[in-house]
Amino acid sequence: MTTMIIMLIYLLVTLVIGYMGYRASKNNPDDFFLAGREVGPVVLFFTMVATNFSAFFFLGFAGAGYRIGYSYYGIMSFGTALVSLVFFYVGHRIWQLGREKGYITPPEMIGDRLQSRPLKVVFLLVMVLFTIPYLAIQPIGAGILLSELTGGQVPYFTGAVVLTIVIVLYVFLGGMRSVAWTDLIQGVIMFVLMFVAVYVIGEALGGIGEANARVYEKHPALFSREGQNGYFTPQTWFSFMILWMLAVPMFPQMFMRFFIPKTAAGLRTTARLYPLVTAFLFLCPVMIGVMGHLAFPDLAGKAADQILPKMLTTFAPEWLSATIMVGALAAFMSTMDSQLLALSSMLTRDFYQEFIDPELSIVKQVRLGKILVIALSVVGLAIAYQPPATIFSIATQAFTGLSLLFPTTVAAIYWSRTTAASCIASILVGEGLLIALSSGYLPGDWMLGFLPIVPLTIISSLIIIVGSLLFPKKQAVHP
């Protein structure tokens, strides 16, 4: 009962904040999708961080820590810290172009930069197809969390549905303004409660140092550079470093946040603080996953993704475990709300308005965007009903698909000789090879031990460079 009350209070608070965003919003696409491009440095920092830290962070990190060990922390903290470089050199340029041209969605910007409708469509399709599985991770995480915390009183899928309904309500009301304001609260909650979770679990096990010493006696590989079963070879380490740096800015919900700062200073502040957050915060769920071997030594596969709520329900009083898991709900919600908004904006402007109703009015754009928020949430729930794999594997696949848009993005915003045809070829070949590798039609031996992101990014980049040089366009990219 205590758990239900705490969760209910939190969900009601998010709805109140969403309503406040609705009261402050204007009924136009710029405001609904981008909060009027008026977001200040503090809100920008928290909405960028909260949006990127999802169910993958809370449950996926803990599950990977359980399966692999502390080497996963090194991979994630250092690799994600490198994302700040992309914020500086890619995000700032996207912000400039958004201010100058009024872009709202990523495909809109890319298509306009290279004056190509086919490229716009290809970019849109890839973003949608690879974001939807990642979207589904959030209700998956919520279902696991609520089911574990209530001892099964809230069934897995019921928990997923409840969280989704709350998110849809406040996104439907206030759009990006509501999303950004709730992200501020959710980010603070997430930071504080994750540290509390580590402390509480560590103390229950005799202290963090003592608990880790006991795990080391049984599973020393969890403390090695390679991780359990030699998971992280040097090639794998390098691959993940590249993956996070290329993937994070290509999430449509992150890409669109480059359009929303009021000034460039806010974006620079976020870029400087981002590595500090990853260095401290990412250790927490991985540590809980490693210490989980003391209480739950035999979890395997998808079951390991439940280690964090299992540890809390075992070692923390009900009121405290429920309060801490509010931080996890904050992580799920702050990602899913942004994904729904980003996908709905792209489908509204880059598909419906582009191909079905070019004269779509401002009011109807907002109305259609709200309808699509509901439709996309149903798609996410459909995938979550029977999760196809571990949270880690779903996320990695989605990240790789989105990463292959990075060469096209950089070329479109920086290289005046880039051609639309070479970018289309780059994306189609890269994604085609990824699908062939994932489905087993191509052997993985030729990757020389690297994850697909490394060879596929090289191939995609070479296609753009060689194609643009051999088949130059007649007209340069407009400034």
Buried (B, 14 or more C-beta within 10 A) or exposed (E): EEBBEBBEEBBEBBBEBBBBBBEBBBEBBBBBBBBBBBBBBEBBBBBBBBBBBBBBBBBBBBBBBBBBBBBBBBBBBBBBBBBBBBBBEBBBBBBEBBBEEBBBBBBBBBBBBBEBEEBBBBBBBBBBEBBBBBBBBBBBBBBBBBBBBBEEEBEBBBBBBBBBEBBBBBBBBBBBBBBBBBBBBBBBBBBEBBBBBBEBBBBBBEEBEEBBEBBEEEBEBBBBEBBBEEBBBEBBBBBBBBBBBBBBBBBBBBBBBBBBBBBEEBBBBBBEBBBEBBBEBBBBBBBBBBBBBBBBEEBEEBBBBBBBBBBBBEBBEBEBBBBBBBBBBBBBBBBBBBBBBBBBBBBBBBBBBBEEEEEBEBEBBBBBBBEBBBEBBEEBBEBBBEBEEBBBBBBBBBBBBBBBBBBBBBBBBEEEBBBBBBBBBBBBBBBEBBEEBBEEEBEEEEBEEBBBBBBBBEBBBBBBBEBBEEEEBEEEBEE
